[in-house]
């Protein structure tokens, strides 16, 4: 790969070309304001860019989107790529954005502190329905540097044995987790609304009541709290932190620090980046991060092992439990496997279940290859399915561009678009928990 530095003359030339690529609306932005660049690239080139420390995201056919300012585009040009402006990262904020309640940022998104207070208030207001648990610690808390407990809430109409860390409790379980990638802001907000729909709706909504009478619903709304703290520290210009806050590996700085928690799980770990500054850096070893340990321990504590150890061992049709991990963006429902292009032994059943989810949100159902176009190892949904047989999928919430697209959609999109589209899909997942492979 060519040198990543450019001469002063080349930088001037690159800046002139970039101005024409960006167009009048984007050239008004400061040079360091990140945007999405469309970069024609093969899969091998995309992997090389990722390992070189570029923030590479899902693109369209024959291309990827690279996040960064004009300097990033200049570096791409210096390596022989042809970036062109695709979309903004930051969306226009409402006029009242600077007068919002405390513990919010970027038009209304809630901080980790607000999410923690929310779980406390729900458990206090609905003691017959809600149990809050600390399931582990974030990296910073483990290091004595502040940080947070990883918090979960279990929702059900409580009977003896409900909402305990037991694999033999009577009710089937639906596990929803969000914001394991810190900058994917809409996902934590969807978890917040799901919690409120069930807890507040139990008394008046027949569907919410039916779910909580028959099912345990487990939710981890903020799976990467240290990372979300970094994101929120940017205020109305959120920082684009994806990974956790572990800064012990490599000479990384800014939002390049950390381990990608959705590449660090213990099932089929090791096929992603070994470059510490890469956005998909998988960590030094499988399950090395405390956040991942907490999530995996919770899953093992509430779901029995229902599947064999071989890649081709299907979960039996009698297996119980559903899991959705919320990500953004792409408008996809991604089914196993992630670590290989081969389909899972429950592929036909996953497609039927995925179609039921898609009936609500309209998302594309498929494997990684059919949706995002690349393999992923060490992911949470591969873990809960591969280790435990739980019917597990990823939702990629929102489109790739526009006001409601990307990592940082306008806050109003949560209520105008994302929640209306996904409420029914989450209801379907909860109802399917008793027999997901018999849908």
One Martini backbone bead per residue (centre of mass of N, CA, C, O) as a GRO file, in nm:
protein
  439
    1UNK     BB    1   0.098   0.034   0.020
    2UNK     BB    2   0.089   0.346   0.009
    3UNK     BB    3   0.148   0.630   0.124
    4UNK     BB    4  -0.033   0.838   0.372
    5UNK     BB    5   0.128   1.075   0.261
    6UNK     BB    6   0.150   1.420   0.158
    7UNK     BB    7   0.232   1.666  -0.012
    8UNK     BB    8   0.175   1.993  -0.022
    9UNK     BB    9   0.097   1.996  -0.322
   10UNK     BB   10  -0.102   1.760  -0.309
   11UNK     BB   11  -0.296   1.891  -0.104
   12UNK     BB   12  -0.386   2.124  -0.278
   13UNK     BB   13  -0.499   1.950  -0.506
   14UNK     BB   14  -0.695   1.791  -0.333
   15UNK     BB   15  -0.864   2.032  -0.233
   16UNK     BB   16  -0.969   2.113  -0.511
   17UNK     BB   17  -1.110   1.844  -0.578
   18UNK     BB   18  -1.290   1.826  -0.320
   19UNK     BB   19  -1.463   2.073  -0.375
   20UNK     BB   20  -1.599   1.942  -0.626
   21UNK     BB   21  -1.710   1.688  -0.481
   22UNK     BB   22  -1.888   1.830  -0.255
   23UNK     BB   23  -1.992   2.097  -0.299
   24UNK     BB   24  -2.155   2.370  -0.171
   25UNK     BB   25  -2.279   2.252   0.098
   26UNK     BB   26  -2.007   2.105   0.209
   27UNK     BB   27  -1.781   2.333   0.189
   28UNK     BB   28  -1.889   2.492   0.449
   29UNK     BB   29  -1.742   2.297   0.602
   30UNK     BB   30  -1.523   2.196   0.791
   31UNK     BB   31  -1.253   1.993   0.737
   32UNK     BB   32  -1.324   1.805   1.011
   33UNK     BB   33  -1.595   1.730   0.913
   34UNK     BB   34  -1.780   1.464   0.899
   35UNK     BB   35  -1.837   1.232   0.632
   36UNK     BB   36  -1.964   1.059   0.361
   37UNK     BB   37  -1.772   0.851   0.154
   38UNK     BB   38  -1.756   0.743  -0.168
   39UNK     BB   39  -1.584   0.420  -0.236
   40UNK     BB   40  -1.441   0.249  -0.464
   41UNK     BB   41  -1.446  -0.111  -0.376
   42UNK     BB   42  -1.331  -0.389  -0.275
   43UNK     BB   43  -1.320  -0.615  -0.032
   44UNK     BB   44  -1.012  -0.603   0.002
   45UNK     BB   45  -0.991  -0.295   0.018
   46UNK     BB   46  -1.175  -0.257   0.261
   47UNK     BB   47  -0.998  -0.418   0.456
   48UNK     BB   48  -0.744  -0.243   0.423
   49UNK     BB   49  -0.872   0.019   0.525
   50UNK     BB   50  -0.946  -0.080   0.802
   51UNK     BB   51  -0.649  -0.163   0.888
   52UNK     BB   52  -0.556   0.150   0.837
   53UNK     BB   53  -0.803   0.320   1.006
   54UNK     BB   54  -1.053   0.336   0.860
   55UNK     BB   55  -1.401   0.432   0.839
   56UNK     BB   56  -1.578   0.155   0.741
   57UNK     BB   57  -1.879   0.118   0.550
   58UNK     BB   58  -2.157   0.050   0.424
   59UNK     BB   59  -2.251   0.013   0.086
   60UNK     BB   60  -2.270  -0.012  -0.233
   61UNK     BB   61  -2.219  -0.128  -0.523
   62UNK     BB   62  -1.868  -0.129  -0.533
   63UNK     BB   63  -1.879   0.010  -0.238
   64UNK     BB   64  -1.792   0.245   0.017
   65UNK     BB   65  -1.807   0.404   0.333
   66UNK     BB   66  -1.626   0.691   0.449
   67UNK     BB   67  -1.532   0.837   0.749
   68UNK     BB   68  -1.473   1.196   0.723
   69UNK     BB   69  -1.282   1.436   0.629
   70UNK     BB   70  -1.082   1.591   0.404
   71UNK     BB   71  -0.827   1.441   0.495
   72UNK     BB   72  -0.932   1.158   0.434
   73UNK     BB   73  -0.978   1.204   0.132
   74UNK     BB   74  -0.681   1.268   0.073
   75UNK     BB   75  -0.570   0.995   0.157
   76UNK     BB   76  -0.727   0.830  -0.047
   77UNK     BB   77  -0.603   0.966  -0.296
   78UNK     BB   78  -0.305   0.890  -0.223
   79UNK     BB   79  -0.401   0.571  -0.266
   80UNK     BB   80  -0.603   0.582  -0.539
   81UNK     BB   81  -0.871   0.690  -0.466
   82UNK     BB   82  -1.238   0.790  -0.530
   83UNK     BB   83  -1.385   1.019  -0.364
   84UNK     BB   84  -1.730   1.098  -0.273
   85UNK     BB   85  -1.990   1.261  -0.185
   86UNK     BB   86  -2.280   1.148   0.008
   87UNK     BB   87  -2.302   1.246   0.328
   88UNK     BB   88  -2.397   1.340   0.618
   89UNK     BB   89  -2.370   1.301   0.965
   90UNK     BB   90  -2.486   1.563   1.054
   91UNK     BB   91  -2.786   1.689   1.155
   92UNK     BB   92  -3.029   1.898   1.170
   93UNK     BB   93  -3.124   2.102   1.423
   94UNK     BB   94  -3.331   2.212   1.632
   95UNK     BB   95  -3.388   2.514   1.779
   96UNK     BB   96  -3.409   2.368   2.086
   97UNK     BB   97  -3.131   2.211   2.140
   98UNK     BB   98  -3.016   2.421   2.378
   99UNK     BB   99  -3.306   2.361   2.572
  100UNK     BB  100  -3.273   2.099   2.706
  101UNK     BB  101  -3.260   1.861   2.901
  102UNK     BB  102  -3.099   1.702   3.104
  103UNK     BB  103  -2.931   1.430   2.979
  104UNK     BB  104  -2.889   1.554   2.689
  105UNK     BB  105  -2.840   1.526   2.323
  106UNK     BB  106  -2.876   1.592   2.004
  107UNK     BB  107  -3.206   1.672   2.043
  108UNK     BB  108  -3.254   1.414   2.295
  109UNK     BB  109  -3.053   1.226   2.365
  110UNK     BB  110  -2.953   0.994   2.600
  111UNK     BB  111  -2.776   0.932   2.857
  112UNK     BB  112  -2.656   0.709   3.072
  113UNK     BB  113  -2.780   0.839   3.323
  114UNK     BB  114  -3.069   0.840   3.212
  115UNK     BB  115  -3.096   0.533   3.175
  116UNK     BB  116  -3.049   0.457   3.469
  117UNK     BB  117  -3.288   0.621   3.583
  118UNK     BB  118  -3.504   0.477   3.422
  119UNK     BB  119  -3.475   0.194   3.545
  120UNK     BB  120  -3.531   0.281   3.832
  121UNK     BB  121  -3.820   0.399   3.782
  122UNK     BB  122  -3.954   0.145   3.670
  123UNK     BB  123  -3.903  -0.041   3.914
  124UNK     BB  124  -4.054   0.146   4.118
  125UNK     BB  125  -4.337   0.169   3.959
  126UNK     BB  126  -4.305  -0.173   3.885
  127UNK     BB  127  -4.266  -0.424   4.103
  128UNK     BB  128  -4.452  -0.648   3.943
  129UNK     BB  129  -4.259  -0.621   3.657
  130UNK     BB  130  -3.969  -0.505   3.762
  131UNK     BB  131  -3.607  -0.580   3.720
  132UNK     BB  132  -3.300  -0.469   3.834
  133UNK     BB  133  -2.962  -0.521   3.696
  134UNK     BB  134  -2.627  -0.600   3.756
  135UNK     BB  135  -2.396  -0.767   3.516
  136UNK     BB  136  -2.153  -0.553   3.527
  137UNK     BB  137  -1.865  -0.392   3.380
  138UNK     BB  138  -1.688  -0.153   3.272
  139UNK     BB  139  -1.377  -0.074   3.192
  140UNK     BB  140  -1.344   0.181   3.369
  141UNK     BB  141  -1.452   0.057   3.631
  142UNK     BB  142  -1.244  -0.172   3.648
  143UNK     BB  143  -1.002   0.061   3.657
  144UNK     BB  144  -1.098   0.314   3.837
  145UNK     BB  145  -1.234   0.546   3.601
  146UNK     BB  146  -1.530   0.503   3.665
  147UNK     BB  147  -1.800   0.446   3.502
  148UNK     BB  148  -2.004   0.137   3.478
  149UNK     BB  149  -2.269  -0.041   3.497
  150UNK     BB  150  -2.427  -0.308   3.363
  151UNK     BB  151  -2.766  -0.277   3.264
  152UNK     BB  152  -3.070  -0.445   3.350
  153UNK     BB  153  -3.406  -0.554   3.249
  154UNK     BB  154  -3.692  -0.720   3.383
  155UNK     BB  155  -4.005  -0.823   3.222
  156UNK     BB  156  -4.290  -0.920   3.422
  157UNK     BB  157  -4.535  -1.105   3.564
  158UNK     BB  158  -4.477  -1.190   3.872
  159UNK     BB  159  -4.341  -1.495   3.976
  160UNK     BB  160  -4.211  -1.754   4.092
  161UNK     BB  161  -3.879  -1.726   3.945
  162UNK     BB  162  -3.881  -1.464   3.818
  163UNK     BB  163  -3.614  -1.279   3.717
  164UNK     BB  164  -3.390  -1.489   3.725
  165UNK     BB  165  -3.082  -1.660   3.717
  166UNK     BB  166  -3.235  -1.886   3.501
  167UNK     BB  167  -3.270  -2.184   3.290
  168UNK     BB  168  -3.561  -2.308   3.440
  169UNK     BB  169  -3.765  -2.123   3.390
  170UNK     BB  170  -4.083  -2.116   3.252
  171UNK     BB  171  -4.041  -1.876   3.085
  172UNK     BB  172  -3.988  -1.730   2.814
  173UNK     BB  173  -3.727  -1.546   2.624
  174UNK     BB  174  -3.648  -1.195   2.558
  175UNK     BB  175  -3.355  -1.042   2.409
  176UNK     BB  176  -3.250  -0.698   2.436
  177UNK     BB  177  -2.998  -0.508   2.261
  178UNK     BB  178  -2.797  -0.198   2.292
  179UNK     BB  179  -2.536   0.001   2.217
  180UNK     BB  180  -2.254  -0.146   2.145
  181UNK     BB  181  -2.249   0.086   1.947
  182UNK     BB  182  -2.233   0.399   2.054
  183UNK     BB  183  -2.316   0.578   1.783
  184UNK     BB  184  -2.598   0.416   1.774
  185UNK     BB  185  -2.846   0.602   1.889
  186UNK     BB  186  -3.136   0.474   1.832
  187UNK     BB  187  -3.119   0.206   1.998
  188UNK     BB  188  -3.157   0.306   2.293
  189UNK     BB  189  -3.434   0.440   2.236
  190UNK     BB  190  -3.586   0.183   2.162
  191UNK     BB  191  -3.549   0.046   2.434
  192UNK     BB  192  -3.697   0.257   2.598
  193UNK     BB  193  -3.977   0.223   2.455
  194UNK     BB  194  -4.014  -0.076   2.513
  195UNK     BB  195  -4.023  -0.057   2.818
  196UNK     BB  196  -4.266   0.143   2.834
  197UNK     BB  197  -4.473  -0.019   2.682
  198UNK     BB  198  -4.486  -0.252   2.889
  199UNK     BB  199  -4.506  -0.112   3.169
  200UNK     BB  200  -4.734   0.108   3.096
  201UNK     BB  201  -4.924  -0.099   2.916
  202UNK     BB  202  -5.033  -0.330   3.097
  203UNK     BB  203  -5.313  -0.190   3.195
  204UNK     BB  204  -5.417  -0.117   2.865
  205UNK     BB  205  -5.255  -0.332   2.690
  206UNK     BB  206  -5.309  -0.640   2.564
  207UNK     BB  207  -5.027  -0.711   2.448
  208UNK     BB  208  -4.849  -0.637   2.686
  209UNK     BB  209  -4.993  -0.827   2.882
  210UNK     BB  210  -4.945  -1.093   2.733
  211UNK     BB  211  -4.640  -1.087   2.742
  212UNK     BB  212  -4.601  -1.057   3.063
  213UNK     BB  213  -4.770  -1.321   3.135
  214UNK     BB  214  -4.558  -1.525   2.945
  215UNK     BB  215  -4.289  -1.338   2.952
  216UNK     BB  216  -3.948  -1.269   2.943
  217UNK     BB  217  -3.800  -0.939   2.937
  218UNK     BB  218  -3.480  -0.852   2.822
  219UNK     BB  219  -3.278  -0.547   2.887
  220UNK     BB  220  -3.000  -0.372   2.719
  221UNK     BB  221  -2.966  -0.041   2.640
  222UNK     BB  222  -2.646  -0.020   2.744
  223UNK     BB  223  -2.356  -0.196   2.640
  224UNK     BB  224  -2.160   0.089   2.605
  225UNK     BB  225  -2.111   0.331   2.823
  226UNK     BB  226  -1.834   0.456   2.769
  227UNK     BB  227  -1.886   0.518   2.472
  228UNK     BB  228  -2.135   0.701   2.520
  229UNK     BB  229  -1.987   0.916   2.678
  230UNK     BB  230  -1.812   1.004   2.443
  231UNK     BB  231  -2.032   1.085   2.251
  232UNK     BB  232  -2.181   1.294   2.449
  233UNK     BB  233  -1.932   1.494   2.486
  234UNK     BB  234  -2.013   1.644   2.202
  235UNK     BB  235  -2.306   1.691   2.201
  236UNK     BB  236  -2.409   1.842   1.902
  237UNK     BB  237  -2.120   1.678   1.832
  238UNK     BB  238  -2.086   1.380   1.822
  239UNK     BB  239  -1.889   1.131   1.887
  240UNK     BB  240  -1.746   0.849   1.687
  241UNK     BB  241  -1.785   0.618   1.894
  242UNK     BB  242  -1.778   0.256   1.886
  243UNK     BB  243  -1.611   0.162   2.108
  244UNK     BB  244  -1.457   0.127   2.371
  245UNK     BB  245  -1.221   0.262   2.635
  246UNK     BB  246  -0.979   0.091   2.563
  247UNK     BB  247  -0.625   0.228   2.579
  248UNK     BB  248  -0.391  -0.025   2.573
  249UNK     BB  249  -0.385  -0.039   2.248
  250UNK     BB  250  -0.172   0.120   2.109
  251UNK     BB  251  -0.153   0.451   1.926
  252UNK     BB  252  -0.431   0.559   1.994
  253UNK     BB  253  -0.690   0.808   1.922
  254UNK     BB  254  -0.965   0.917   2.015
  255UNK     BB  255  -1.202   0.720   1.831
  256UNK     BB  256  -0.978   0.471   1.802
  257UNK     BB  257  -1.026   0.356   2.053
  258UNK     BB  258  -1.056   0.029   2.137
  259UNK     BB  259  -1.308  -0.228   2.137
  260UNK     BB  260  -1.500  -0.435   1.950
  261UNK     BB  261  -1.771  -0.586   2.096
  262UNK     BB  262  -1.875  -0.715   1.803
  263UNK     BB  263  -1.570  -0.893   1.803
  264UNK     BB  264  -1.533  -1.033   2.121
  265UNK     BB  265  -1.663  -1.283   2.120
  266UNK     BB  266  -1.627  -1.639   2.181
  267UNK     BB  267  -1.764  -1.694   1.908
  268UNK     BB  268  -1.566  -1.707   1.647
  269UNK     BB  269  -1.308  -1.578   1.707
  270UNK     BB  270  -1.056  -1.401   1.480
  271UNK     BB  271  -1.162  -1.262   1.179
  272UNK     BB  272  -1.060  -0.982   1.237
  273UNK     BB  273  -0.904  -0.719   1.353
  274UNK     BB  274  -0.549  -0.649   1.468
  275UNK     BB  275  -0.596  -0.340   1.463
  276UNK     BB  276  -0.631  -0.117   1.718
  277UNK     BB  277  -0.748   0.135   1.528
  278UNK     BB  278  -0.968  -0.022   1.433
  279UNK     BB  279  -1.313  -0.048   1.431
  280UNK     BB  280  -1.271  -0.391   1.423
  281UNK     BB  281  -1.130  -0.449   1.678
  282UNK     BB  282  -1.111  -0.766   1.862
  283UNK     BB  283  -0.872  -0.801   2.030
  284UNK     BB  284  -0.649  -1.012   2.203
  285UNK     BB  285  -0.912  -1.177   2.298
  286UNK     BB  286  -1.157  -1.368   2.381
  287UNK     BB  287  -1.350  -1.198   2.598
  288UNK     BB  288  -1.174  -0.946   2.723
  289UNK     BB  289  -1.427  -0.779   2.784
  290UNK     BB  290  -1.646  -0.684   3.031
  291UNK     BB  291  -1.897  -0.642   2.858
  292UNK     BB  292  -1.896  -0.924   2.730
  293UNK     BB  293  -1.903  -1.088   2.985
  294UNK     BB  294  -2.178  -0.981   3.079
  295UNK     BB  295  -2.352  -1.072   2.836
  296UNK     BB  296  -2.275  -1.375   2.842
  297UNK     BB  297  -2.359  -1.434   3.132
  298UNK     BB  298  -2.651  -1.366   3.099
  299UNK     BB  299  -2.723  -1.565   2.877
  300UNK     BB  300  -2.628  -1.823   3.039
  301UNK     BB  301  -2.838  -1.755   3.286
  302UNK     BB  302  -3.124  -1.773   3.093
  303UNK     BB  303  -3.008  -1.988   2.889
  304UNK     BB  304  -3.003  -2.278   2.759
  305UNK     BB  305  -2.842  -2.540   2.613
  306UNK     BB  306  -2.973  -2.617   2.261
  307UNK     BB  307  -2.688  -2.689   2.116
  308UNK     BB  308  -2.453  -2.793   1.939
  309UNK     BB  309  -2.103  -2.767   1.832
  310UNK     BB  310  -2.166  -2.765   1.542
  311UNK     BB  311  -2.225  -2.582   1.262
  312UNK     BB  312  -2.460  -2.817   1.170
  313UNK     BB  313  -2.615  -2.780   1.433
  314UNK     BB  314  -2.927  -2.759   1.515
  315UNK     BB  315  -3.178  -2.616   1.645
  316UNK     BB  316  -3.440  -2.718   1.785
  317UNK     BB  317  -3.781  -2.687   1.763
  318UNK     BB  318  -3.791  -2.667   2.095
  319UNK     BB  319  -3.657  -2.415   2.113
  320UNK     BB  320  -3.590  -2.128   2.311
  321UNK     BB  321  -3.573  -1.805   2.229
  322UNK     BB  322  -3.496  -1.455   2.185
  323UNK     BB  323  -3.282  -1.227   1.981
  324UNK     BB  324  -3.190  -0.870   1.974
  325UNK     BB  325  -2.962  -0.662   1.798
  326UNK     BB  326  -2.901  -0.320   1.790
  327UNK     BB  327  -2.845  -0.131   1.493
  328UNK     BB  328  -2.649   0.100   1.276
  329UNK     BB  329  -2.718   0.072   0.939
  330UNK     BB  330  -2.974  -0.050   0.655
  331UNK     BB  331  -3.245  -0.207   0.677
  332UNK     BB  332  -3.186  -0.484   0.849
  333UNK     BB  333  -3.203  -0.854   0.874
  334UNK     BB  334  -2.968  -1.050   1.041
  335UNK     BB  335  -2.863  -1.372   0.981
  336UNK     BB  336  -2.728  -1.654   1.020
  337UNK     BB  337  -2.419  -1.619   0.954
  338UNK     BB  338  -2.123  -1.416   1.016
  339UNK     BB  339  -1.837  -1.588   0.997
  340UNK     BB  340  -1.984  -1.705   0.734
  341UNK     BB  341  -2.121  -1.785   0.417
  342UNK     BB  342  -2.264  -1.987   0.548
  343UNK     BB  343  -2.539  -2.126   0.642
  344UNK     BB  344  -2.751  -2.214   0.865
  345UNK     BB  345  -2.931  -2.491   0.995
  346UNK     BB  346  -3.181  -2.254   1.039
  347UNK     BB  347  -3.247  -2.086   0.783
  348UNK     BB  348  -3.549  -2.127   0.713
  349UNK     BB  349  -3.652  -2.033   0.992
  350UNK     BB  350  -3.527  -1.751   0.986
  351UNK     BB  351  -3.680  -1.648   0.736
  352UNK     BB  352  -3.960  -1.667   0.863
  353UNK     BB  353  -3.908  -1.485   1.104
  354UNK     BB  354  -3.801  -1.241   0.946
  355UNK     BB  355  -4.065  -1.190   0.788
  356UNK     BB  356  -4.223  -1.106   1.041
  357UNK     BB  357  -4.054  -0.863   1.104
  358UNK     BB  358  -4.077  -0.726   0.816
  359UNK     BB  359  -4.386  -0.668   0.830
  360UNK     BB  360  -4.316  -0.405   1.003
  361UNK     BB  361  -4.024  -0.271   0.883
  362UNK     BB  362  -3.918  -0.361   0.580
  363UNK     BB  363  -3.675  -0.532   0.590
  364UNK     BB  364  -3.395  -0.699   0.502
  365UNK     BB  365  -3.347  -1.046   0.462
  366UNK     BB  366  -3.026  -1.182   0.578
  367UNK     BB  367  -2.722  -1.227   0.542
  368UNK     BB  368  -2.437  -1.070   0.527
  369UNK     BB  369  -2.402  -1.111   0.219
  370UNK     BB  370  -2.711  -0.999   0.163
  371UNK     BB  371  -2.643  -0.718   0.303
  372UNK     BB  372  -2.352  -0.589   0.395
  373UNK     BB  373  -2.107  -0.784   0.254
  374UNK     BB  374  -1.979  -0.911   0.529
  375UNK     BB  375  -1.792  -1.050   0.762
  376UNK     BB  376  -1.843  -1.164   1.117
  377UNK     BB  377  -1.672  -1.188   1.418
  378UNK     BB  378  -1.763  -1.206   1.744
  379UNK     BB  379  -2.073  -1.202   1.787
  380UNK     BB  380  -2.363  -1.194   1.969
  381UNK     BB  381  -2.556  -1.361   1.784
  382UNK     BB  382  -2.369  -1.598   1.733
  383UNK     BB  383  -2.349  -1.673   2.029
  384UNK     BB  384  -2.651  -1.726   2.112
  385UNK     BB  385  -2.680  -1.937   1.889
  386UNK     BB  386  -2.417  -2.116   1.888
  387UNK     BB  387  -2.424  -2.184   2.206
  388UNK     BB  388  -2.771  -2.183   2.273
  389UNK     BB  389  -3.003  -2.161   2.031
  390UNK     BB  390  -3.090  -1.881   1.992
  391UNK     BB  391  -3.297  -1.666   1.821
  392UNK     BB  392  -3.073  -1.461   1.633
  393UNK     BB  393  -3.053  -1.104   1.558
  394UNK     BB  394  -3.003  -0.823   1.341
  395UNK     BB  395  -3.068  -0.478   1.356
  396UNK     BB  396  -3.069  -0.226   1.099
  397UNK     BB  397  -3.127   0.106   1.166
  398UNK     BB  398  -3.187   0.259   0.898
  399UNK     BB  399  -3.053   0.446   0.673
  400UNK     BB  400  -2.771   0.592   0.491
  401UNK     BB  401  -2.954   0.855   0.446
  402UNK     BB  402  -3.043   1.141   0.567
  403UNK     BB  403  -3.213   1.245   0.839
  404UNK     BB  404  -3.269   0.910   0.904
  405UNK     BB  405  -2.958   0.857   0.871
  406UNK     BB  406  -2.727   0.679   1.003
  407UNK     BB  407  -2.587   0.730   1.322
  408UNK     BB  408  -2.714   1.052   1.334
  409UNK     BB  409  -3.007   1.101   1.363
  410UNK     BB  410  -3.265   1.258   1.411
  411UNK     BB  411  -3.450   1.242   1.692
  412UNK     BB  412  -3.740   1.246   1.560
  413UNK     BB  413  -3.709   0.960   1.415
  414UNK     BB  414  -3.786   0.773   1.641
  415UNK     BB  415  -4.103   0.853   1.639
  416UNK     BB  416  -4.159   0.873   1.321
  417UNK     BB  417  -4.003   0.576   1.245
  418UNK     BB  418  -3.857   0.355   1.424
  419UNK     BB  419  -4.082   0.275   1.622
  420UNK     BB  420  -4.318   0.214   1.429
  421UNK     BB  421  -4.154  -0.011   1.274
  422UNK     BB  422  -4.043  -0.188   1.548
  423UNK     BB  423  -4.263  -0.264   1.745
  424UNK     BB  424  -4.383  -0.515   1.598
  425UNK     BB  425  -4.117  -0.679   1.593
  426UNK     BB  426  -4.084  -0.701   1.903
  427UNK     BB  427  -4.349  -0.842   1.953
  428UNK     BB  428  -4.285  -1.088   1.781
  429UNK     BB  429  -4.038  -1.182   1.946
  430UNK     BB  430  -4.187  -1.227   2.212
  431UNK     BB  431  -4.402  -1.431   2.098
  432UNK     BB  432  -4.168  -1.636   1.980
  433UNK     BB  433  -4.005  -1.748   2.234
  434UNK     BB  434  -4.150  -2.034   2.268
  435UNK     BB  435  -4.124  -2.090   1.918
  436UNK     BB  436  -3.915  -1.985   1.680
  437UNK     BB  437  -3.888  -2.268   1.494
  438UNK     BB  438  -4.235  -2.260   1.445
  439UNK     BB  439  -4.324  -2.018   1.238
   0.00000   0.00000   0.00000
